[in-house]
Amino acid sequence: MTEPADIVRAWVDAINARDFDAFDELFAPTYVNHHRPYAQDDGVAGVQRFFIALCDALDGFSYDIETLQADGETVRVRLRGEGVHTGEVLGLAPTGEPVEVTVTHIYRVADGRIQERWGDPDDPFAIRPLEARA
């Protein structure tokens, strides 16, 4: 699994399987997140913390890949996520309501690992659907 698109697919699969330990193999130790949604820090630990918190707060959360394009080290992916807001996330109390979000990310994958990420600055887990219900 050395193709950049395969690495990004494996990352989505790891989130859906709640296999956050897999991030250690999928992300470079020097991973840089150029757009930090809320408290997501650089490095493997930062991305793990963010997705653990997200999955804890959104019951049944999963991503579906809507589109994925790879060009050399660059992978562009559009994801649709769904879950039920049952726990506090990003400072918002649970609503019990279903949440659906769409996000677009660009990754640089080299040496078999995700090295960098850029995202739409309006998508930081598309919190607006949660804020509207709060």
Secondary structure, DSSP 8 states (H G I E B T S, - for coil): --SHHHHHHHHHHHHHHT-GGGHHHHEEEEEEESS--TT--SHHHHHHHHHHHHHHHEEEEEEEEEEEEEETTEEEEEEEEEEEE-S-BTTB-----EEEEEEEEEEEEETTEEEEEEE-TT-TT--HHHHHH-
